Amino acid sequence: MAGQSTLSPFYRGDTKVFTLSFKDGAGNPIDITGHELWFTMKKAVDDTDANAVLQKQIVFPAGTDSENGTGALTLNSDETGAIEPGVYLYDVQKVIPGSPPVVATLMSGKINILPDITRTDGS
């Protein structure tokens, strides 16, 4: 079930890690091996995906973490450094492979990217 949520703000240029845990209705871990996670940030709700400020897709690899229903979405400093400070809309979707694939929005809401003060490229 998707929920509206404001994610913690972070500074432009910082690496941000979102740790995720997937459980069934009884609280048992769901094996997410091979499942995809899609993260999208936009300035406005009517922006197309092609005009998103940031899009990232990851596939949860085989291993103990995925088998135990845990994974992480990491936005590295190069990705966050390319985002202008401001408030953005985001959503996180999980895609279960199949024909057709099953897409579920896990959460959506707002995220604030704070201005950084340290620049090494002269800007």
Residue frames relative to the residue before (quaternion, step in Angstrom):
aa qw qx qy qz dx dy dz
M 1.0000 0.0000 0.0000 0.0000 0.00 0.00 0.00
A 0.3868 -0.7323 0.5162 0.2182 3.55 -0.88 0.96
G 0.1115 -0.7884 0.6021 0.0589 3.50 -1.16 0.63
Q 0.4393 -0.6506 0.5452 0.2941 3.54 -1.20 0.57
S 0.1077 0.8069 -0.5662 0.1295 3.54 -0.77 1.00
T 0.2754 -0.7027 0.6247 0.2002 3.50 -1.16 0.67
L 0.3071 -0.7558 0.5515 0.1740 3.56 -0.61 1.14
S 0.6188 -0.5419 0.4111 0.3930 3.57 -1.18 0.53
P 0.4721 -0.6673 0.4862 0.3089 3.58 -0.91 0.82
F 0.0336 -0.7823 0.6199 0.0513 3.53 -1.23 0.42
Y 0.5775 -0.6188 0.4254 0.3203 3.53 -1.26 0.49
R 0.5633 -0.5744 0.4864 0.3407 3.50 -1.13 0.79
G 0.7944 0.2905 -0.2279 0.4822 3.57 -0.90 0.91
D 0.5783 0.5573 -0.3889 0.4515 3.61 1.25 -0.09
T 0.4278 -0.6282 0.5685 0.3149 3.54 -1.27 0.40
K 0.0968 -0.7969 0.5962 0.0132 3.57 -0.84 1.02
V 0.1091 -0.7910 0.6013 0.0294 3.57 -0.83 1.05
F 0.1372 -0.7588 0.6342 0.0556 3.54 -0.88 1.04
T 0.1911 -0.7841 0.5837 0.0896 3.59 -0.54 1.18
L 0.1151 -0.8186 0.5628 0.0004 3.54 -0.81 1.07
S 0.1060 -0.7752 0.6212 0.0433 3.54 -1.16 0.69
F 0.1335 -0.8035 0.5790 0.0373 3.56 -0.85 1.00
K 0.0436 0.7951 -0.5982 0.0898 3.55 -0.76 1.16
D 0.4702 -0.6497 0.5107 0.3098 3.54 -1.21 0.51
G 0.7628 -0.3975 0.2634 0.4368 3.58 -1.30 0.01
A 0.6900 0.4556 -0.2715 0.4926 3.59 1.20 -0.51
G 0.5761 -0.6173 0.3640 0.3931 3.58 1.30 0.04
N 0.4959 0.6432 -0.4354 0.3883 3.58 1.27 0.23
P 0.5471 -0.6262 0.4333 0.3476 3.62 -1.00 0.73
I 0.2970 -0.7205 0.6023 0.1731 3.54 -1.17 0.73
D 0.4040 -0.6948 0.5379 0.2546 3.60 -0.82 0.98
I 0.1212 -0.8296 0.5446 0.0217 3.59 -0.52 1.20
T 0.2669 0.7799 -0.5198 0.2243 3.59 1.25 0.34
G 0.8311 0.1847 -0.1670 0.4973 3.57 -0.80 1.06
H 0.5252 0.6062 -0.4309 0.4135 3.60 1.21 -0.14
E 0.3376 -0.7280 0.5609 0.2037 3.56 -1.18 0.60
L 0.1657 -0.7347 0.6449 0.1300 3.52 -1.30 0.46
W 0.1216 -0.7857 0.6054 0.0360 3.55 -0.85 1.02
F 0.0715 -0.7718 0.6317 0.0075 3.56 -0.88 1.05
T 0.0039 0.8020 -0.5953 0.0493 3.57 -0.80 1.05
M 0.0801 -0.7661 0.6369 0.0337 3.58 -1.04 0.91
K 0.0063 -0.7965 0.6032 -0.0409 3.54 -0.94 0.99
K 0.5377 -0.6045 0.4793 0.3402 3.54 -1.28 0.41
A 0.8068 0.0682 0.0036 0.5869 3.59 0.99 -0.84
V 0.6218 -0.5870 0.3785 0.3542 3.56 -1.10 0.70
D 0.7207 0.4360 -0.2623 0.4709 3.61 1.05 -0.63
D 0.4071 0.6806 -0.4950 0.3550 3.63 1.25 0.22
T 0.4366 -0.6734 0.5218 0.2891 3.56 -1.06 0.72
D 0.6483 -0.5006 0.3862 0.4243 3.57 -1.23 0.32
A 0.6153 0.5582 -0.3465 0.4356 3.59 1.07 -0.68
N 0.7253 0.3997 -0.2271 0.5124 3.60 1.17 -0.54
A 0.3392 0.7543 -0.4964 0.2635 3.59 1.24 0.28
V 0.5271 -0.6183 0.4885 0.3181 3.55 -1.17 0.69
L 0.7855 -0.0550 0.0646 0.6131 3.57 1.06 -0.79
Q 0.0173 0.7491 -0.6622 0.0078 3.52 -1.08 0.85
K 0.0424 0.7834 -0.6184 0.0454 3.55 -0.94 0.87
Q 0.0643 -0.7747 0.6288 0.0185 3.51 -0.99 0.91
I 0.0275 -0.7845 0.6195 0.0015 3.55 -0.94 0.91
V 0.2609 -0.7081 0.6272 0.1927 3.54 -1.32 0.39
F 0.4010 -0.7057 0.5257 0.2547 3.56 -0.83 0.97
P 0.3464 -0.7739 0.4943 0.1918 3.60 -0.60 1.13
A 0.6090 -0.5135 0.4421 0.4123 3.54 -1.30 0.28
G 0.4447 0.6698 -0.5133 0.3001 3.56 -1.08 0.74
T 0.7461 -0.4305 0.2881 0.4183 3.51 -1.35 0.21
D 0.6449 0.5279 -0.3409 0.4350 3.62 0.88 -0.89
S 0.6913 0.4694 -0.2868 0.4685 3.60 0.79 -1.00
E 0.6444 0.5244 -0.3230 0.4532 3.58 0.97 -0.83
N 0.7197 0.4084 -0.2280 0.5131 3.58 1.16 -0.65
G 0.5817 -0.6523 0.3446 0.3425 3.57 1.24 0.40
T 0.6152 0.5311 -0.3751 0.4459 3.59 1.13 0.45
G 0.1022 0.7745 -0.6176 0.0903 3.51 -1.17 0.70
A 0.2675 -0.7592 0.5711 0.1611 3.53 -1.30 0.11
L 0.2336 -0.6983 0.6572 0.1611 3.49 -1.26 0.65
T 0.0728 -0.8060 0.5874 0.0054 3.57 -0.64 1.12
L 0.1413 -0.7317 0.6624 0.0764 3.54 -0.92 1.02
N 0.2525 -0.8046 0.5173 0.1460 3.57 -0.43 1.17
S 0.7118 -0.4924 0.3012 0.4002 3.54 -1.28 0.39
D 0.6046 0.5419 -0.3676 0.4535 3.62 1.07 -0.57
E 0.6657 0.4976 -0.3007 0.4678 3.58 1.00 -0.82
T 0.7255 0.4206 -0.2617 0.4777 3.60 0.80 -0.92
G 0.6052 0.5756 -0.3508 0.4234 3.58 1.15 -0.51
A 0.6582 0.5079 -0.3021 0.4664 3.57 1.23 -0.42
I 0.6096 0.5545 -0.3448 0.4494 3.61 1.30 -0.06
E 0.4092 -0.6925 0.5372 0.2539 3.56 -0.89 0.94
P 0.5629 -0.5893 0.4421 0.3747 3.61 -1.04 0.65
G 0.4120 0.6882 -0.5266 0.2816 3.56 -1.08 0.75
V 0.5292 -0.5866 0.4981 0.3574 3.53 -1.36 -0.11
Y 0.0728 -0.8081 0.5842 -0.0205 3.54 -0.83 1.07
L 0.4183 -0.6415 0.5757 0.2864 3.51 -1.34 0.36
Y 0.0447 -0.8018 0.5956 0.0185 3.57 -1.03 0.71
D 0.0051 -0.7531 0.6493 0.1065 3.50 -1.37 0.13
V 0.2199 -0.7315 0.6345 0.1177 3.50 -1.30 0.61
Q 0.0270 -0.8047 0.5926 -0.0251 3.54 -0.74 1.11
K 0.2349 -0.7323 0.6194 0.1577 3.56 -1.14 0.70
V 0.1413 -0.7847 0.6017 0.0466 3.54 -0.93 0.98
I 0.1867 -0.7660 0.6097 0.0822 3.54 -0.72 1.15
P 0.4566 -0.7060 0.4596 0.2860 3.59 -0.62 1.09
G 0.3380 0.7123 -0.5696 0.2322 3.53 -1.13 0.67
S 0.3705 -0.7036 0.5524 0.2499 3.53 -1.28 -0.08
P 0.4324 -0.4115 -0.7314 0.3296 1.59 -0.25 2.47
P 0.5990 -0.5491 0.4214 0.4027 3.59 -1.21 0.33
V 0.3722 -0.6982 0.5631 0.2384 3.56 -1.22 0.54
V 0.0980 -0.8016 0.5896 0.0135 3.58 -0.65 1.15
A 0.0105 0.7937 -0.6071 0.0371 3.57 -0.85 1.01
T 0.3354 -0.7124 0.5785 0.2130 3.56 -0.89 0.94
L 0.2853 -0.7894 0.5271 0.1329 3.56 -0.61 1.20
M 0.7718 -0.1760 0.1224 0.5987 3.55 1.02 -0.81
S 0.0295 -0.7652 0.6428 0.0200 3.50 -1.30 0.45
G 0.2574 0.7638 -0.5649 0.1767 3.53 -1.21 0.40
K 0.6359 -0.5100 0.4157 0.4035 3.53 -1.11 -0.78
I 0.0646 -0.7626 0.6424 0.0397 3.51 -1.27 0.58
N 0.2596 -0.7702 0.5703 0.1191 3.56 -0.98 0.93
I 0.1705 -0.7546 0.6281 0.0843 3.55 -0.79 1.09
L 0.2679 -0.7954 0.5321 0.1114 3.55 -0.58 1.23
P 0.5327 -0.6220 0.4511 0.3548 3.61 -1.07 0.59
D 0.3245 -0.7108 0.5886 0.2074 3.52 -1.12 0.75
I 0.3248 -0.7520 0.5361 0.2041 3.57 -1.21 0.35
T 0.6780 0.4595 -0.2912 0.4944 3.59 1.20 -0.30
R 0.0467 0.7814 -0.6183 0.0701 3.55 -0.71 1.09
T 0.2206 -0.7966 0.5506 0.1165 3.58 -0.85 0.92
D 0.6509 0.5418 -0.3192 0.4252 3.59 1.21 -0.23
G 0.6294 -0.5681 0.3284 0.4164 3.60 1.23 0.29
S 0.6284 0.5333 -0.3602 0.4370 3.62 1.19 0.00
